[in-house]
Amino acid sequence: MWCISYEPPDSFSPEQCSNESKEGGYVIPYVLAFLIGVIAGLRSLTAPAIVSWAARLGWLHLETTWLAFLGYAATPYILSILAFGELVADKLPKTPSRKEVTGFTARLVTGALCGAALAAGQSLIGGLVAGVIGSIVGTLGGYEARVRLVRATGGKDLPIALLEDVIAIGGALLIVTR
């Protein structure tokens, strides 16, 4: 069941949700799944950390799915620590490209997981696919954008990397609150 509730978690009941999103239409969960996949393509651990916080805070209701673990008490803290580590590691000169097998695979997996979480009520598989497609777009598009922006700023990578961090965190927060 897919539902984003704007009510406090203690007042939530499954009857408040339907297969049609509150915004109308059946497409919205897949668009959100694609967009969170794009975020996972930018920063592989930011998307799952924020999705986990959304589940924990009751913004996403995953209790009846196999993704319920995202809302467990420790999960958002663990994922947040890992995401912070990724944000720091991204600025180091020896960090491998996101397009290398390990980084690309991590982005595909986290994009799929987060996409499935955002489309859980419609179709876990549909959300998973949308999240994977989004993570491919985010990985390749984010790489190209960063390379071009760094080149345009005379080789200054740090400001562009920080801008990418802000876009990833802010974008993920916007997505999970829709």
MODELLER restraints for C-alpha pairs under 7 A, 6 or more apart:
rsr = mdl.restraints
at = mdl.atoms
rsr.add(forms.Gaussian(group=physical.xy_distance, feature=features.Distance(at['CA:1:A'], at['CA:19:A']), mean=6.72, stdev=0.5))
rsr.add(forms.Gaussian(group=physical.xy_distance, feature=features.Distance(at['CA:1:A'], at['CA:120:A']), mean=5.81, stdev=0.5))
rsr.add(forms.Gaussian(group=physical.xy_distance, feature=features.Distance(at['CA:1:A'], at['CA:121:A']), mean=3.06, stdev=0.5))
rsr.add(forms.Gaussian(group=physical.xy_distance, feature=features.Distance(at['CA:1:A'], at['CA:122:A']), mean=6.53, stdev=0.5))
rsr.add(forms.Gaussian(group=physical.xy_distance, feature=features.Distance(at['CA:2:A'], at['CA:19:A']), mean=6.55, stdev=0.5))
rsr.add(forms.Gaussian(group=physical.xy_distance, feature=features.Distance(at['CA:2:A'], at['CA:119:A']), mean=5.96, stdev=0.5))
rsr.add(forms.Gaussian(group=physical.xy_distance, feature=features.Distance(at['CA:2:A'], at['CA:120:A']), mean=5.01, stdev=0.5))
rsr.add(forms.Gaussian(group=physical.xy_distance, feature=features.Distance(at['CA:2:A'], at['CA:121:A']), mean=3.06, stdev=0.5))
rsr.add(forms.Gaussian(group=physical.xy_distance, feature=features.Distance(at['CA:2:A'], at['CA:122:A']), mean=5.94, stdev=0.5))
rsr.add(forms.Gaussian(group=physical.xy_distance, feature=features.Distance(at['CA:3:A'], at['CA:17:A']), mean=5.41, stdev=0.5))
rsr.add(forms.Gaussian(group=physical.xy_distance, feature=features.Distance(at['CA:3:A'], at['CA:21:A']), mean=6.97, stdev=0.5))
rsr.add(forms.Gaussian(group=physical.xy_distance, feature=features.Distance(at['CA:3:A'], at['CA:60:A']), mean=6.43, stdev=0.5))
rsr.add(forms.Gaussian(group=physical.xy_distance, feature=features.Distance(at['CA:3:A'], at['CA:61:A']), mean=6.09, stdev=0.5))
rsr.add(forms.Gaussian(group=physical.xy_distance, feature=features.Distance(at['CA:3:A'], at['CA:121:A']), mean=6.75, stdev=0.5))
rsr.add(forms.Gaussian(group=physical.xy_distance, feature=features.Distance(at['CA:4:A'], at['CA:59:A']), mean=5.49, stdev=0.5))
rsr.add(forms.Gaussian(group=physical.xy_distance, feature=features.Distance(at['CA:4:A'], at['CA:60:A']), mean=5.03, stdev=0.5))
rsr.add(forms.Gaussian(group=physical.xy_distance, feature=features.Distance(at['CA:4:A'], at['CA:61:A']), mean=6.63, stdev=0.5))
rsr.add(forms.Gaussian(group=physical.xy_distance, feature=features.Distance(at['CA:5:A'], at['CA:59:A']), mean=5.60, stdev=0.5))
rsr.add(forms.Gaussian(group=physical.xy_distance, feature=features.Distance(at['CA:5:A'], at['CA:60:A']), mean=6.90, stdev=0.5))
rsr.add(forms.Gaussian(group=physical.xy_distance, feature=features.Distance(at['CA:6:A'], at['CA:59:A']), mean=6.76, stdev=0.5))
rsr.add(forms.Gaussian(group=physical.xy_distance, feature=features.Distance(at['CA:8:A'], at['CA:58:A']), mean=6.97, stdev=0.5))
rsr.add(forms.Gaussian(group=physical.xy_distance, feature=features.Distance(at['CA:9:A'], at['CA:58:A']), mean=4.99, stdev=0.5))
rsr.add(forms.Gaussian(group=physical.xy_distance, feature=features.Distance(at['CA:19:A'], at['CA:121:A']), mean=6.32, stdev=0.5))
rsr.add(forms.Gaussian(group=physical.xy_distance, feature=features.Distance(at['CA:19:A'], at['CA:122:A']), mean=6.17, stdev=0.5))
rsr.add(forms.Gaussian(group=physical.xy_distance, feature=features.Distance(at['CA:20:A'], at['CA:26:A']), mean=5.51, stdev=0.5))
rsr.add(forms.Gaussian(group=physical.xy_distance, feature=features.Distance(at['CA:21:A'], at['CA:28:A']), mean=6.89, stdev=0.5))
rsr.add(forms.Gaussian(group=physical.xy_distance, feature=features.Distance(at['CA:29:A'], at['CA:118:A']), mean=6.05, stdev=0.5))
rsr.add(forms.Gaussian(group=physical.xy_distance, feature=features.Distance(at['CA:29:A'], at['CA:119:A']), mean=4.79, stdev=0.5))
rsr.add(forms.Gaussian(group=physical.xy_distance, feature=features.Distance(at['CA:30:A'], at['CA:119:A']), mean=6.06, stdev=0.5))
rsr.add(forms.Gaussian(group=physical.xy_distance, feature=features.Distance(at['CA:30:A'], at['CA:127:A']), mean=5.66, stdev=0.5))
rsr.add(forms.Gaussian(group=physical.xy_distance, feature=features.Distance(at['CA:30:A'], at['CA:130:A']), mean=6.09, stdev=0.5))
rsr.add(forms.Gaussian(group=physical.xy_distance, feature=features.Distance(at['CA:32:A'], at['CA:118:A']), mean=6.54, stdev=0.5))
rsr.add(forms.Gaussian(group=physical.xy_distance, feature=features.Distance(at['CA:32:A'], at['CA:175:A']), mean=6.27, stdev=0.5))
rsr.add(forms.Gaussian(group=physical.xy_distance, feature=features.Distance(at['CA:33:A'], at['CA:114:A']), mean=6.89, stdev=0.5))
rsr.add(forms.Gaussian(group=physical.xy_distance, feature=features.Distance(at['CA:33:A'], at['CA:115:A']), mean=3.88, stdev=0.5))
rsr.add(forms.Gaussian(group=physical.xy_distance, feature=features.Distance(at['CA:33:A'], at['CA:116:A']), mean=6.85, stdev=0.5))
rsr.add(forms.Gaussian(group=physical.xy_distance, feature=features.Distance(at['CA:33:A'], at['CA:118:A']), mean=5.47, stdev=0.5))
rsr.add(forms.Gaussian(group=physical.xy_distance, feature=features.Distance(at['CA:33:A'], at['CA:119:A']), mean=6.25, stdev=0.5))
rsr.add(forms.Gaussian(group=physical.xy_distance, feature=features.Distance(at['CA:33:A'], at['CA:127:A']), mean=5.43, stdev=0.5))
rsr.add(forms.Gaussian(group=physical.xy_distance, feature=features.Distance(at['CA:33:A'], at['CA:130:A']), mean=5.59, stdev=0.5))
rsr.add(forms.Gaussian(group=physical.xy_distance, feature=features.Distance(at['CA:33:A'], at['CA:131:A']), mean=5.04, stdev=0.5))
rsr.add(forms.Gaussian(group=physical.xy_distance, feature=features.Distance(at['CA:34:A'], at['CA:115:A']), mean=6.46, stdev=0.5))
rsr.add(forms.Gaussian(group=physical.xy_distance, feature=features.Distance(at['CA:34:A'], at['CA:130:A']), mean=4.63, stdev=0.5))
rsr.add(forms.Gaussian(group=physical.xy_distance, feature=features.Distance(at['CA:34:A'], at['CA:131:A']), mean=4.67, stdev=0.5))
rsr.add(forms.Gaussian(group=physical.xy_distance, feature=features.Distance(at['CA:34:A'], at['CA:133:A']), mean=6.58, stdev=0.5))
rsr.add(forms.Gaussian(group=physical.xy_distance, feature=features.Distance(at['CA:34:A'], at['CA:134:A']), mean=4.47, stdev=0.5))
rsr.add(forms.Gaussian(group=physical.xy_distance, feature=features.Distance(at['CA:35:A'], at['CA:134:A']), mean=6.00, stdev=0.5))
rsr.add(forms.Gaussian(group=physical.xy_distance, feature=features.Distance(at['CA:36:A'], at['CA:47:A']), mean=6.35, stdev=0.5))
rsr.add(forms.Gaussian(group=physical.xy_distance, feature=features.Distance(at['CA:36:A'], at['CA:111:A']), mean=6.67, stdev=0.5))
rsr.add(forms.Gaussian(group=physical.xy_distance, feature=features.Distance(at['CA:36:A'], at['CA:114:A']), mean=6.51, stdev=0.5))
rsr.add(forms.Gaussian(group=physical.xy_distance, feature=features.Distance(at['CA:36:A'], at['CA:115:A']), mean=6.26, stdev=0.5))
rsr.add(forms.Gaussian(group=physical.xy_distance, feature=features.Distance(at['CA:36:A'], at['CA:131:A']), mean=6.55, stdev=0.5))
rsr.add(forms.Gaussian(group=physical.xy_distance, feature=features.Distance(at['CA:36:A'], at['CA:172:A']), mean=6.31, stdev=0.5))
rsr.add(forms.Gaussian(group=physical.xy_distance, feature=features.Distance(at['CA:36:A'], at['CA:175:A']), mean=6.79, stdev=0.5))
rsr.add(forms.Gaussian(group=physical.xy_distance, feature=features.Distance(at['CA:37:A'], at['CA:111:A']), mean=4.13, stdev=0.5))
rsr.add(forms.Gaussian(group=physical.xy_distance, feature=features.Distance(at['CA:37:A'], at['CA:112:A']), mean=6.90, stdev=0.5))
rsr.add(forms.Gaussian(group=physical.xy_distance, feature=features.Distance(at['CA:37:A'], at['CA:114:A']), mean=6.90, stdev=0.5))
rsr.add(forms.Gaussian(group=physical.xy_distance, feature=features.Distance(at['CA:37:A'], at['CA:115:A']), mean=6.14, stdev=0.5))
rsr.add(forms.Gaussian(group=physical.xy_distance, feature=features.Distance(at['CA:37:A'], at['CA:131:A']), mean=4.17, stdev=0.5))
rsr.add(forms.Gaussian(group=physical.xy_distance, feature=features.Distance(at['CA:37:A'], at['CA:132:A']), mean=6.09, stdev=0.5))
rsr.add(forms.Gaussian(group=physical.xy_distance, feature=features.Distance(at['CA:37:A'], at['CA:133:A']), mean=6.98, stdev=0.5))
rsr.add(forms.Gaussian(group=physical.xy_distance, feature=features.Distance(at['CA:37:A'], at['CA:134:A']), mean=4.14, stdev=0.5))
rsr.add(forms.Gaussian(group=physical.xy_distance, feature=features.Distance(at['CA:37:A'], at['CA:135:A']), mean=4.22, stdev=0.5))
rsr.add(forms.Gaussian(group=physical.xy_distance, feature=features.Distance(at['CA:38:A'], at['CA:134:A']), mean=4.36, stdev=0.5))
rsr.add(forms.Gaussian(group=physical.xy_distance, feature=features.Distance(at['CA:38:A'], at['CA:135:A']), mean=4.61, stdev=0.5))
rsr.add(forms.Gaussian(group=physical.xy_distance, feature=features.Distance(at['CA:38:A'], at['CA:137:A']), mean=6.04, stdev=0.5))
rsr.add(forms.Gaussian(group=physical.xy_distance, feature=features.Distance(at['CA:38:A'], at['CA:138:A']), mean=4.01, stdev=0.5))
rsr.add(forms.Gaussian(group=physical.xy_distance, feature=features.Distance(at['CA:39:A'], at['CA:47:A']), mean=5.96, stdev=0.5))
rsr.add(forms.Gaussian(group=physical.xy_distance, feature=features.Distance(at['CA:39:A'], at['CA:138:A']), mean=6.31, stdev=0.5))
rsr.add(forms.Gaussian(group=physical.xy_distance, feature=features.Distance(at['CA:39:A'], at['CA:168:A']), mean=5.39, stdev=0.5))
rsr.add(forms.Gaussian(group=physical.xy_distance, feature=features.Distance(at['CA:39:A'], at['CA:172:A']), mean=6.46, stdev=0.5))
rsr.add(forms.Gaussian(group=physical.xy_distance, feature=features.Distance(at['CA:40:A'], at['CA:46:A']), mean=6.72, stdev=0.5))
rsr.add(forms.Gaussian(group=physical.xy_distance, feature=features.Distance(at['CA:40:A'], at['CA:47:A']), mean=5.22, stdev=0.5))
rsr.add(forms.Gaussian(group=physical.xy_distance, feature=features.Distance(at['CA:40:A'], at['CA:107:A']), mean=5.50, stdev=0.5))
rsr.add(forms.Gaussian(group=physical.xy_distance, feature=features.Distance(at['CA:40:A'], at['CA:110:A']), mean=6.19, stdev=0.5))
rsr.add(forms.Gaussian(group=physical.xy_distance, feature=features.Distance(at['CA:40:A'], at['CA:111:A']), mean=5.14, stdev=0.5))
rsr.add(forms.Gaussian(group=physical.xy_distance, feature=features.Distance(at['CA:40:A'], at['CA:135:A']), mean=5.60, stdev=0.5))
rsr.add(forms.Gaussian(group=physical.xy_distance, feature=features.Distance(at['CA:40:A'], at['CA:138:A']), mean=6.98, stdev=0.5))
rsr.add(forms.Gaussian(group=physical.xy_distance, feature=features.Distance(at['CA:41:A'], at['CA:107:A']), mean=5.28, stdev=0.5))
rsr.add(forms.Gaussian(group=physical.xy_distance, feature=features.Distance(at['CA:41:A'], at['CA:135:A']), mean=4.25, stdev=0.5))
rsr.add(forms.Gaussian(group=physical.xy_distance, feature=features.Distance(at['CA:41:A'], at['CA:136:A']), mean=6.34, stdev=0.5))
rsr.add(forms.Gaussian(group=physical.xy_distance, feature=features.Distance(at['CA:41:A'], at['CA:137:A']), mean=7.00, stdev=0.5))
rsr.add(forms.Gaussian(group=physical.xy_distance, feature=features.Distance(at['CA:41:A'], at['CA:138:A']), mean=4.04, stdev=0.5))
rsr.add(forms.Gaussian(group=physical.xy_distance, feature=features.Distance(at['CA:41:A'], at['CA:139:A']), mean=4.01, stdev=0.5))
rsr.add(forms.Gaussian(group=physical.xy_distance, feature=features.Distance(at['CA:42:A'], at['CA:138:A']), mean=5.47, stdev=0.5))
rsr.add(forms.Gaussian(group=physical.xy_distance, feature=features.Distance(at['CA:42:A'], at['CA:139:A']), mean=5.69, stdev=0.5))
rsr.add(forms.Gaussian(group=physical.xy_distance, feature=features.Distance(at['CA:42:A'], at['CA:142:A']), mean=5.78, stdev=0.5))
rsr.add(forms.Gaussian(group=physical.xy_distance, feature=features.Distance(at['CA:42:A'], at['CA:168:A']), mean=6.43, stdev=0.5))
rsr.add(forms.Gaussian(group=physical.xy_distance, feature=features.Distance(at['CA:43:A'], at['CA:168:A']), mean=6.57, stdev=0.5))
rsr.add(forms.Gaussian(group=physical.xy_distance, feature=features.Distance(at['CA:44:A'], at['CA:106:A']), mean=6.34, stdev=0.5))
rsr.add(forms.Gaussian(group=physical.xy_distance, feature=features.Distance(at['CA:44:A'], at['CA:107:A']), mean=4.85, stdev=0.5))
rsr.add(forms.Gaussian(group=physical.xy_distance, feature=features.Distance(at['CA:44:A'], at['CA:110:A']), mean=6.23, stdev=0.5))
rsr.add(forms.Gaussian(group=physical.xy_distance, feature=features.Distance(at['CA:45:A'], at['CA:79:A']), mean=6.91, stdev=0.5))
rsr.add(forms.Gaussian(group=physical.xy_distance, feature=features.Distance(at['CA:45:A'], at['CA:82:A']), mean=6.74, stdev=0.5))
rsr.add(forms.Gaussian(group=physical.xy_distance, feature=features.Distance(at['CA:45:A'], at['CA:83:A']), mean=4.71, stdev=0.5))
rsr.add(forms.Gaussian(group=physical.xy_distance, feature=features.Distance(at['CA:46:A'], at['CA:83:A']), mean=5.25, stdev=0.5))
rsr.add(forms.Gaussian(group=physical.xy_distance, feature=features.Distance(at['CA:46:A'], at['CA:168:A']), mean=6.96, stdev=0.5))
rsr.add(forms.Gaussian(group=physical.xy_distance, feature=features.Distance(at['CA:46:A'], at['CA:169:A']), mean=6.57, stdev=0.5))
rsr.add(forms.Gaussian(group=physical.xy_distance, feature=features.Distance(at['CA:47:A'], at['CA:114:A']), mean=6.78, stdev=0.5))
rsr.add(forms.Gaussian(group=physical.xy_distance, feature=features.Distance(at['CA:47:A'], at['CA:172:A']), mean=6.08, stdev=0.5))
rsr.add(forms.Gaussian(group=physical.xy_distance, feature=features.Distance(at['CA:48:A'], at['CA:79:A']), mean=6.90, stdev=0.5))
rsr.add(forms.Gaussian(group=physical.xy_distance, feature=features.Distance(at['CA:48:A'], at['CA:110:A']), mean=6.43, stdev=0.5))
rsr.add(forms.Gaussian(group=physical.xy_distance, feature=features.Distance(at['CA:48:A'], at['CA:114:A']), mean=5.95, stdev=0.5))
rsr.add(forms.Gaussian(group=physical.xy_distance, feature=features.Distance(at['CA:49:A'], at['CA:76:A']), mean=5.63, stdev=0.5))
rsr.add(forms.Gaussian(group=physical.xy_distance, feature=features.Distance(at['CA:49:A'], at['CA:79:A']), mean=4.77, stdev=0.5))
rsr.add(forms.Gaussian(group=physical.xy_distance, feature=features.Distance(at['CA:49:A'], at['CA:80:A']), mean=5.20, stdev=0.5))
rsr.add(forms.Gaussian(group=physical.xy_distance, feature=features.Distance(at['CA:49:A'], at['CA:83:A']), mean=6.73, stdev=0.5))
rsr.add(forms.Gaussian(group=physical.xy_distance, feature=features.Distance(at['CA:50:A'], at['CA:172:A']), mean=6.49, stdev=0.5))
rsr.add(forms.Gaussian(group=physical.xy_distance, feature=features.Distance(at['CA:50:A'], at['CA:173:A']), mean=6.72, stdev=0.5))
rsr.add(forms.Gaussian(group=physical.xy_distance, feature=features.Distance(at['CA:51:A'], at['CA:114:A']), mean=6.61, stdev=0.5))
rsr.add(forms.Gaussian(group=physical.xy_distance, feature=features.Distance(at['CA:51:A'], at['CA:176:A']), mean=6.58, stdev=0.5))
rsr.add(forms.Gaussian(group=physical.xy_distance, feature=features.Distance(at['CA:52:A'], at['CA:70:A']), mean=4.69, stdev=0.5))
rsr.add(forms.Gaussian(group=physical.xy_distance, feature=features.Distance(at['CA:52:A'], at['CA:71:A']), mean=5.62, stdev=0.5))
rsr.add(forms.Gaussian(group=physical.xy_distance, feature=features.Distance(at['CA:52:A'], at['CA:75:A']), mean=6.68, stdev=0.5))
rsr.add(forms.Gaussian(group=physical.xy_distance, feature=features.Distance(at['CA:52:A'], at['CA:76:A']), mean=5.06, stdev=0.5))
rsr.add(forms.Gaussian(group=physical.xy_distance, feature=features.Distance(at['CA:53:A'], at['CA:71:A']), mean=7.00, stdev=0.5))
rsr.add(forms.Gaussian(group=physical.xy_distance, feature=features.Distance(at['CA:53:A'], at['CA:76:A']), mean=5.27, stdev=0.5))
rsr.add(forms.Gaussian(group=physical.xy_distance, feature=features.Distance(at['CA:54:A'], at['CA:60:A']), mean=5.53, stdev=0.5))
rsr.add(forms.Gaussian(group=physical.xy_distance, feature=features.Distance(at['CA:54:A'], at['CA:176:A']), mean=6.44, stdev=0.5))
rsr.add(forms.Gaussian(group=physical.xy_distance, feature=features.Distance(at['CA:55:A'], at['CA:61:A']), mean=6.07, stdev=0.5))
rsr.add(forms.Gaussian(group=physical.xy_distance, feature=features.Distance(at['CA:55:A'], at['CA:62:A']), mean=6.66, stdev=0.5))
rsr.add(forms.Gaussian(group=physical.xy_distance, feature=features.Distance(at['CA:55:A'], at['CA:70:A']), mean=6.25, stdev=0.5))
rsr.add(forms.Gaussian(group=physical.xy_distance, feature=features.Distance(at['CA:55:A'], at['CA:71:A']), mean=4.53, stdev=0.5))
rsr.add(forms.Gaussian(group=physical.xy_distance, feature=features.Distance(at['CA:56:A'], at['CA:71:A']), mean=4.09, stdev=0.5))
rsr.add(forms.Gaussian(group=physical.xy_distance, feature=features.Distance(at['CA:56:A'], at['CA:72:A']), mean=6.48, stdev=0.5))
rsr.add(forms.Gaussian(group=physical.xy_distance, feature=features.Distance(at['CA:56:A'], at['CA:73:A']), mean=6.92, stdev=0.5))
rsr.add(forms.Gaussian(group=physical.xy_distance, feature=features.Distance(at['CA:59:A'], at['CA:177:A']), mean=6.97, stdev=0.5))
rsr.add(forms.Gaussian(group=physical.xy_distance, feature=features.Distance(at['CA:62:A'], at['CA:68:A']), mean=4.92, stdev=0.5))
rsr.add(forms.Gaussian(group=physical.xy_distance, feature=features.Distance(at['CA:67:A'], at['CA:117:A']), mean=6.58, stdev=0.5))
rsr.add(forms.Gaussian(group=physical.xy_distance, feature=features.Distance(at['CA:89:A'], at['CA:95:A']), mean=6.56, stdev=0.5))
rsr.add(forms.Gaussian(group=physical.xy_distance, feature=features.Distance(at['CA:91:A'], at['CA:158:A']), mean=6.71, stdev=0.5))
rsr.add(forms.Gaussian(group=physical.xy_distance, feature=features.Distance(at['CA:98:A'], at['CA:104:A']), mean=5.66, stdev=0.5))
rsr.add(forms.Gaussian(group=physical.xy_distance, feature=features.Distance(at['CA:98:A'], at['CA:139:A']), mean=6.76, stdev=0.5))
rsr.add(forms.Gaussian(group=physical.xy_distance, feature=features.Distance(at['CA:107:A'], at['CA:135:A']), mean=5.99, stdev=0.5))
rsr.add(forms.Gaussian(group=physical.xy_distance, feature=features.Distance(at['CA:108:A'], at['CA:132:A']), mean=5.31, stdev=0.5))
rsr.add(forms.Gaussian(group=physical.xy_distance, feature=features.Distance(at['CA:108:A'], at['CA:135:A']), mean=5.67, stdev=0.5))
rsr.add(forms.Gaussian(group=physical.xy_distance, feature=features.Distance(at['CA:108:A'], at['CA:136:A']), mean=6.95, stdev=0.5))
rsr.add(forms.Gaussian(group=physical.xy_distance, feature=features.Distance(at['CA:111:A'], at['CA:131:A']), mean=4.62, stdev=0.5))
rsr.add(forms.Gaussian(group=physical.xy_distance, feature=features.Distance(at['CA:111:A'], at['CA:132:A']), mean=5.28, stdev=0.5))
rsr.add(forms.Gaussian(group=physical.xy_distance, feature=features.Distance(at['CA:111:A'], at['CA:135:A']), mean=5.27, stdev=0.5))
rsr.add(forms.Gaussian(group=physical.xy_distance, feature=features.Distance(at['CA:112:A'], at['CA:128:A']), mean=4.29, stdev=0.5))
rsr.add(forms.Gaussian(group=physical.xy_distance, feature=features.Distance(at['CA:112:A'], at['CA:129:A']), mean=6.49, stdev=0.5))
rsr.add(forms.Gaussian(group=physical.xy_distance, feature=features.Distance(at['CA:112:A'], at['CA:131:A']), mean=4.56, stdev=0.5))
rsr.add(forms.Gaussian(group=physical.xy_distance, feature=features.Distance(at['CA:112:A'], at['CA:132:A']), mean=4.90, stdev=0.5))
rsr.add(forms.Gaussian(group=physical.xy_distance, feature=features.Distance(at['CA:113:A'], at['CA:128:A']), mean=6.32, stdev=0.5))
rsr.add(forms.Gaussian(group=physical.xy_distance, feature=features.Distance(at['CA:114:A'], at['CA:131:A']), mean=6.66, stdev=0.5))
rsr.add(forms.Gaussian(group=physical.xy_distance, feature=features.Distance(at['CA:115:A'], at['CA:127:A']), mean=4.62, stdev=0.5))
rsr.add(forms.Gaussian(group=physical.xy_distance, feature=features.Distance(at['CA:115:A'], at['CA:128:A']), mean=4.99, stdev=0.5))
rsr.add(forms.Gaussian(group=physical.xy_distance, feature=features.Distance(at['CA:115:A'], at['CA:130:A']), mean=6.28, stdev=0.5))
rsr.add(forms.Gaussian(group=physical.xy_distance, feature=features.Distance(at['CA:115:A'], at['CA:131:A']), mean=4.12, stdev=0.5))
rsr.add(forms.Gaussian(group=physical.xy_distance, feature=features.Distance(at['CA:116:A'], at['CA:124:A']), mean=4.68, stdev=0.5))
rsr.add(forms.Gaussian(group=physical.xy_distance, feature=features.Distance(at['CA:116:A'], at['CA:125:A']), mean=6.64, stdev=0.5))
rsr.add(forms.Gaussian(group=physical.xy_distance, feature=features.Distance(at['CA:116:A'], at['CA:127:A']), mean=4.20, stdev=0.5))
rsr.add(forms.Gaussian(group=physical.xy_distance, feature=features.Distance(at['CA:116:A'], at['CA:128:A']), mean=4.40, stdev=0.5))
rsr.add(forms.Gaussian(group=physical.xy_distance, feature=features.Distance(at['CA:118:A'], at['CA:127:A']), mean=6.76, stdev=0.5))
rsr.add(forms.Gaussian(group=physical.xy_distance, feature=features.Distance(at['CA:119:A'], at['CA:127:A']), mean=4.79, stdev=0.5))
rsr.add(forms.Gaussian(group=physical.xy_distance, feature=features.Distance(at['CA:120:A'], at['CA:127:A']), mean=6.97, stdev=0.5))
rsr.add(forms.Gaussian(group=physical.xy_distance, feature=features.Distance(at['CA:146:A'], at['CA:160:A']), mean=6.50, stdev=0.5))
rsr.add(forms.Gaussian(group=physical.xy_distance, feature=features.Distance(at['CA:149:A'], at['CA:160:A']), mean=6.85, stdev=0.5))
rsr.add(forms.Gaussian(group=physical.xy_distance, feature=features.Distance(at['CA:150:A'], at['CA:156:A']), mean=5.49, stdev=0.5))
rsr.add(forms.Gaussian(group=physical.xy_distance, feature=features.Distance(at['CA:150:A'], at['CA:157:A']), mean=5.36, stdev=0.5))
rsr.add(forms.Gaussian(group=physical.xy_distance, feature=features.Distance(at['CA:150:A'], at['CA:160:A']), mean=6.51, stdev=0.5))
